[in-house]
Amino acid sequence: MSVIISNKTVYMIQGLTGKEGLRAAEWMIKAGAVIAAGVTPGKGGQEVLGIPVYETVIEALVQHPEISATSVYVPPAFVKSAALEAISAKISLVHIIAENVPTLDTVEILEKASAQDVRVVGPSSVGILTPQSVVGSLGGGSLDTFLFPENKDAQGIAIISKSGGMANTMADVCTQAGIPQSFVTGVGGDRIIGTTFADLLPDLSEDSATAAVVIIGEIGGSYEEDFAQAIVDQKFKKPVIAYISGIFAETLPTGVAFGHAGAIVNALVGTRETKIARLREAGVIIADDPQDIVKKVQSVVQL
């Protein structure tokens, strides 16, 4: 099986005619994804990479009812209107790549998505890549970063990171060590995001292709602490290895953001020490650096 996306997922790209949307489409097609339509207001009737472009999401769905996911490639100020259009149409997965989406916009997006039972990945998510499918720009246009077994049902590890760059880096480090991946994603580093580390636990628990889980966290927010609590509450059985970055950033004054918008700490929540302590209490194996993750993975699973 596959987590969130599969070879049956059919995509739409909102903002297809823009530079980044076009680049994402080229990469997704290269990696085997099926993109049925694009949506760009004012550009309806055009065709890009053989993909028809429509004025609205509804127009696209009328012609392509098989669409089940959308990737939103529009500037931050326009993310809310694009995402809400897709959510209103009940597209089951909405991926948002833009960083620095206004916080109140994100809150409204997530409230509407919850009401419609729509999953949102992002904002500031570079995407998702599995052996079966890809959405977004994860991989940077090359599959060399990733190692997928020839038997696409064989086991690998899931890599989940706030940072898209670290998701790519960790996948590459594991690939060089011969460790295949079943699921790789950058969930996003904004203060508020849709799908979190904890939200993915039920999917990963049921995924027969995932033998172990690696998370790459950072200081700020409480997503790692929430993840630790979810492991305990859900009695998650698979091995989990974590690396929490931010040793230098913790020398900055409390309340200072360094890097992602979500990388803000206070005295009680969000520090590297509190995250590591909570994860250890939940039975998570803590790695000292990305290379140490490889050693820790190899010590708990044989792939």
RODO-2510 file (C-alpha; in nm, 4 decimals, decimal comma):
residues 303
     n   res          X          Y          Z
     1     m     0,0000     0,0000     0,0000
     2     s     0,1008     0,3657    -0,0058
     3     v     0,0656     0,6624     0,2298
     4     i    -0,1603     0,9533     0,1182
     5     i    -0,0798     0,9214    -0,2539
     6     s    -0,0666     0,6171    -0,4823
     7     n    -0,0481     0,5175    -0,8464
     8     k    -0,4239     0,5822    -0,8599
     9     t    -0,3906     0,9483    -0,7570
    10     v    -0,4776     1,1916    -1,0363
    11     y    -0,3551     1,5494    -0,9906
    12     m    -0,4448     1,9033    -1,0787
    13     i    -0,1985     2,1921    -1,0459
    14     q    -0,3357     2,5317    -0,9506
    15     g    -0,0955     2,7863    -1,0955
    16     l     0,0275     2,5470    -1,3649
    17     t     0,1159     2,8274    -1,6065
    18     g     0,3537     2,9979    -1,3620
    19     k     0,7267     2,9222    -1,3603
    20     e     0,7215     2,7119    -1,0440
    21     g     0,3994     2,5337    -1,1329
    22     l     0,5390     2,4426    -1,4726
    23     r     0,8629     2,3184    -1,3189
    24     a     0,6700     2,1054    -1,0705
    25     a     0,4548     1,9585    -1,3474
    26     e     0,7621     1,8618    -1,5509
    27     w     0,9116     1,6862    -1,2499
    28     m     0,5924     1,5095    -1,1448
    29     i     0,5340     1,3776    -1,4962
    30     k     0,8961     1,2627    -1,5154
    31     a     0,8470     1,0750    -1,1872
    32     g     0,5338     0,9041    -1,3159
    33     a     0,2502     1,1166    -1,1759
    34     v    -0,0685     1,1673    -1,3761
    35     i    -0,1691     1,5344    -1,4084
    36     a    -0,5099     1,5713    -1,5685
    37     a    -0,5539     1,9475    -1,5562
    38     g    -0,4212     2,2860    -1,4570
    39     v    -0,6093     2,5877    -1,3258
    40     t    -0,5035     2,9490    -1,3797
    41     p    -0,7652     3,2273    -1,3873
    42     g    -0,7336     3,4206    -1,7099
    43     k    -0,5425     3,1407    -1,8831
    44     g    -0,8275     2,8981    -1,9497
    45     g    -0,8183     2,7284    -2,2871
    46     q    -0,4410     2,7053    -2,3021
    47     e    -0,2455     2,3819    -2,2981
    48     v     0,0829     2,3324    -2,1104
    49     l     0,2922     2,0154    -2,1492
    50     g    -0,0142     1,8618    -2,3081
    51     i    -0,2186     1,9441    -1,9962
    52     p    -0,5389     2,1478    -2,0496
    53     v    -0,5716     2,4657    -1,8426
    54     y    -0,9050     2,5801    -1,7006
    55     e    -1,0331     2,9016    -1,5446
    56     t    -1,1698     2,7370    -1,2300
    57     v    -1,1431     2,4168    -1,0285
    58     i    -1,5061     2,3312    -1,1012
    59     e    -1,4484     2,3588    -1,4772
    60     a    -1,1519     2,1240    -1,4451
    61     l    -1,3515     1,8720    -1,2414
    62     v    -1,6404     1,8730    -1,4869
    63     q    -1,4006     1,7621    -1,7602
    64     h    -1,1830     1,5448    -1,5336
    65     p    -1,3894     1,3998    -1,2472
    66     e    -1,1098     1,1531    -1,1742
    67     i    -0,8979     1,4289    -1,0136
    68     s    -0,8385     1,3450    -0,6451
    69     a    -0,5536     1,5790    -0,5472
    70     t    -0,4332     1,9294    -0,6192
    71     s    -0,0959     2,0980    -0,5811
    72     v    -0,1239     2,4718    -0,5174
    73     y     0,1559     2,6728    -0,6849
    74     v     0,0465     3,0315    -0,6314
    75     p     0,1998     3,3203    -0,4309
    76     p     0,1219     3,3321    -0,0546
    77     a    -0,1364     3,6102    -0,0894
    78     f    -0,3451     3,3974    -0,3270
    79     v    -0,3127     3,0622    -0,1482
    80     k    -0,6317     3,1028     0,0550
    81     s    -0,8584     3,1613    -0,2430
    82     a    -0,7004     2,8768    -0,4431
    83     a    -0,7082     2,6302    -0,1543
    84     l    -1,0644     2,7163    -0,0545
    85     e    -1,1774     2,6693    -0,4138
    86     a    -1,0324     2,3157    -0,4112
    87     i    -1,1704     2,2395    -0,0642
    88     s    -1,5188     2,3583    -0,1626
    89     a    -1,4998     2,1155    -0,4552
    90     k    -1,4117     1,8380    -0,2041
    91     i    -1,0820     1,7426    -0,3633
    92     s    -0,9503     1,4994    -0,1047
    93     l    -0,5861     1,6163    -0,0936
    94     v    -0,4626     1,9761    -0,1119
    95     h    -0,0853     2,0284    -0,1207
    96     i     0,0442     2,3832    -0,0615
    97     i     0,4067     2,4681    -0,1363
    98     a     0,4135     2,8435    -0,0605
    99     e     0,5900     2,9628     0,2539
   100     n     0,4750     3,2540     0,4693
   101     v     0,1066     3,2148     0,3998
   102     p    -0,0697     3,4593     0,6383
   103     t    -0,1474     3,2736     0,9596
   104     l    -0,5157     3,3684     0,9619
   105     d    -0,5457     3,2447     0,6027
   106     t    -0,3984     2,9086     0,7043
   107     v    -0,6367     2,8830     0,9986
   108     e    -0,9349     2,9419     0,7698
   109     i    -0,8051     2,6894     0,5162
   110     l    -0,7645     2,4213     0,7824
   111     e    -1,1050     2,4900     0,9389
   112     k    -1,2782     2,4563     0,6013
   113     a    -1,0722     2,1474     0,5152
   114     s    -1,1667     1,9770     0,8403
   115     a    -1,5344     2,0455     0,7764
   116     q    -1,5084     1,8903     0,4295
   117     d    -1,2857     1,5984     0,5391
   118     v    -1,0057     1,7216     0,3103
   119     r    -0,6416     1,6579     0,3957
   120     v    -0,4072     1,9567     0,3637
   121     v    -0,0309     1,9076     0,3347
   122     g     0,1497     2,2381     0,3963
   123     p     0,1764     2,5331     0,3706
   124     s     0,5513     2,5376     0,2995
   125     s     0,5500     2,1685     0,2093
   126     v     0,7937     2,0741    -0,0661
   127     g     0,5782     1,7698    -0,1402
   128     i     0,5479     1,3934    -0,1032
   129     l     0,7279     1,1172    -0,2864
   130     t     0,6561     0,7436    -0,2698
   131     p     0,7499     0,4513    -0,4966
   132     q     0,4046     0,4876    -0,6536
   133     s     0,3612     0,8611    -0,6998
   134     v     0,4843     1,2156    -0,6344
   135     v     0,3266     1,5524    -0,5657
   136     g     0,5142     1,8817    -0,5463
   137     s     0,8819     1,9502    -0,5982
   138     l     1,0418     1,7025    -0,3584
   139     g     1,3510     1,5607    -0,5245
   140     g     1,4490     1,8724    -0,7134
   141     g     1,3898     1,7080    -1,0490
   142     s     1,5979     1,3945    -0,9931
   143     l     1,5131     1,0499    -0,8601
   144     d     1,8801     0,9815    -0,7823
   145     t     1,8250     1,1086    -0,4273
   146     f     1,5832     0,8260    -0,3565
   147     l     1,6183     0,4495    -0,3436
   148     f     1,3059     0,2524    -0,4208
   149     p     1,3177    -0,1281    -0,4465
   150     e     1,2274    -0,2873    -0,7784
   151     n     0,9454    -0,4622    -0,5966
   152     k     0,7366    -0,1578    -0,5093
   153     d     0,5668    -0,3476    -0,2259
   154     a     0,8982    -0,4218    -0,0524
   155     q     0,9713    -0,2461     0,2742
   156     g     1,1604     0,0754     0,3331
   157     i     1,1631     0,3612     0,5814
   158     a     0,9400     0,6664     0,6008
   159     i     1,1223     1,0013     0,6222
   160     i     0,9234     1,2950     0,7575
   161     s     1,0805     1,6372     0,7958
   162     k     0,9673     1,9918     0,8624
   163     s     1,2318     2,1062     0,6143
   164     g     1,2087     2,0066     0,2502
   165     g     1,5848     2,0435     0,2152
   166     m     1,6461     1,8086     0,5058
   167     a     1,3961     1,5583     0,3626
   168     n     1,6014     1,5502     0,0418
   169     t     1,9291     1,5331     0,2328
   170     m     1,8159     1,2493     0,4570
   171     a     1,6795     1,0526     0,1637
   172     d     2,0132     1,0922    -0,0146
   173     v     2,2118     0,9851     0,2935
   174     c     1,9934     0,6747     0,3276
   175     t     2,0164     0,5987    -0,0435
   176     q     2,3959     0,6114    -0,0290
   177     a     2,3775     0,3610     0,2583
   178     g     2,1461     0,1307     0,0622
   179     i     1,8386     0,2007     0,2760
   180     p     1,5237     0,2198     0,0604
   181     q     1,2394     0,4602     0,1295
   182     s     0,8673     0,3912     0,1371
   183     f     0,7545     0,7505     0,1946
   184     v     0,9322     1,0867     0,2022
   185     t     0,7788     1,4249     0,2792
   186     g     0,8528     1,7743     0,3992
   187     v     0,5465     1,8682     0,6013
   188     g     0,6406     2,2362     0,6244
   189     g     0,7950     2,4731     0,8737
   190     d     0,5315     2,7444     0,9059
   191     r     0,3818     2,8174     1,2483
   192     i     0,0606     2,6406     1,1508
   193     i     0,0475     2,3533     0,9027
   194     g    -0,2086     2,0976     0,7947
   195     t    -0,0719     1,7443     0,8176
   196     t     0,1701     1,7080     1,1098
   197     f     0,4089     1,4348     1,2249
   198     a     0,1375     1,3013     1,4573
   199     d    -0,1298     1,3066     1,1855
   200     l     0,0759     1,0644     0,9769
   201     l     0,1094     0,7973     1,2474
   202     p    -0,2149     0,6084     1,1668
   203     d    -0,1218     0,5964     0,7961
   204     l     0,2300     0,4744     0,8715
   205     s     0,1038     0,2181     1,1204
   206     e    -0,1164     0,0610     0,8528
   207     d     0,1401     0,0871     0,5725
   208     s     0,2909    -0,2578     0,5215
   209     a     0,5725    -0,1050     0,3126
   210     t     0,7022     0,1046     0,6030
   211     a     0,9338    -0,0832     0,8405
   212     a     1,0536     0,2159     1,0437
   213     v     1,0004     0,5908     1,0664
   214     v     1,2612     0,8693     1,0640
   215     i     1,1645     1,2218     1,1638
   216     i     1,3770     1,5323     1,1182
   217     g     1,2612     1,8009     1,3577
   218     e     1,3845     2,1406     1,4633
   219     i     1,3423     2,3813     1,7505
   220     g     1,0195     2,5762     1,7775
   221     g     0,6552     2,4795     1,8069
   222     s     0,5286     2,1579     1,9623
   223     y     0,4882     1,9235     1,6658
   224     e     0,7625     1,6882     1,7873
   225     e     0,6216     1,6810     2,1415
   226     d     0,2743     1,6127     1,9984
   227     f     0,4248     1,3337     1,7897
   228     a     0,5784     1,1774     2,0996
   229     q     0,2424     1,1859     2,2776
   230     a     0,0702     1,0327     1,9743
   231     i     0,3181     0,7432     1,9734
   232     v     0,2185     0,6659     2,3315
   233     d    -0,1552     0,7223     2,2838
   234     q    -0,1733     0,5150     1,9654
   235     k     0,0667     0,2474     2,0918
   236     f     0,2676     0,2832     1,7716
   237     k     0,4794    -0,0319     1,7332
   238     k     0,7270     0,0440     1,4550
   239     p     1,0765     0,1746     1,5378
   240     v     1,1096     0,5536     1,5268
   241     i     1,4400     0,7402     1,4921
   242     a     1,4569     1,1168     1,5334
   243     y     1,7088     1,3921     1,4746
   244     i     1,6343     1,7376     1,6133
   245     s     1,8375     2,0204     1,4627
   246     g     1,8897     2,3605     1,6211
   247     i     2,1941     2,3515     1,8497
   248     f     2,3182     2,6902     1,7251
   249     a     1,9727     2,8478     1,7009
   250     e     1,9135     2,7773     2,0698
   251     t     2,1895     3,0239     2,1566
   252     l     1,9602     3,3022     2,0313
   253     p     1,7288     3,4906     2,2703
   254     t     1,3945     3,3293     2,3533
   255     g     1,1217     3,4233     2,1035
   256     v     1,3564     3,4781     1,8089
   257     a     1,2724     3,2938     1,4865
   258     f     1,5686     3,1555     1,2929
   259     g     1,4877     2,9835     0,9660
   260     h     1,1303     2,8582     0,9447
   261     a     0,8475     3,0721     1,0775
   262     g     0,7679     2,7937     1,3213
   263     a     1,1148     2,7945     1,4752
   264     i     1,0179     3,0005     1,7788
   265     v     1,0675     2,8643     2,1312
   266     n     0,9734     2,9519     2,4833
   267     a     1,1112     2,8309     2,8130
   268     l     0,8798     2,5286     2,8394
   269     v     0,7967     2,4096     2,4879
   270     g     0,9861     2,3982     2,1611
   271     t     1,3458     2,3709     2,2808
   272     r     1,5718     2,1019     2,1474
   273     e     1,6087     1,9572     2,4968
   274     t     1,2342     1,9352     2,5635
   275     k     1,1707     1,7731     2,2275
   276     i     1,4425     1,5135     2,2757
   277     a     1,3268     1,4386     2,6315
   278     r     0,9647     1,3839     2,5257
   279     l     1,0645     1,1698     2,2290
   280     r     1,2913     0,9523     2,4431
   281     e     1,0101     0,9052     2,6950
   282     a     0,7961     0,7757     2,4084
   283     g     1,0616     0,5209     2,3097
   284     v     1,2031     0,7111     2,0136
   285     i     1,5699     0,6533     1,9290
   286     i     1,7575     0,9839     1,9139
   287     a     2,0319     1,0357     1,6542
   288     d     2,3161     1,2843     1,6948
   289     d     2,3356     1,3786     1,3262
   290     p     2,2050     1,2622     0,9865
   291     q     2,4816     1,0038     0,9455
   292     d     2,3984     0,8638     1,2889
   293     i     2,0410     0,8099     1,1668
   294     v     2,1749     0,5545     0,9187
   295     k     2,3463     0,3618     1,1980
   296     k     2,0358     0,3728     1,4126
   297     v     1,8113     0,2527     1,1270
   298     q     2,0471    -0,0326     1,0433
   299     s     2,0479    -0,1379     1,4089
   300     v     1,6699    -0,1834     1,4253
   301     v     1,5611    -0,3035     1,0793
   302     q     1,7073    -0,5145     0,8000
   303     l     1,6091    -0,3897     0,4552
***
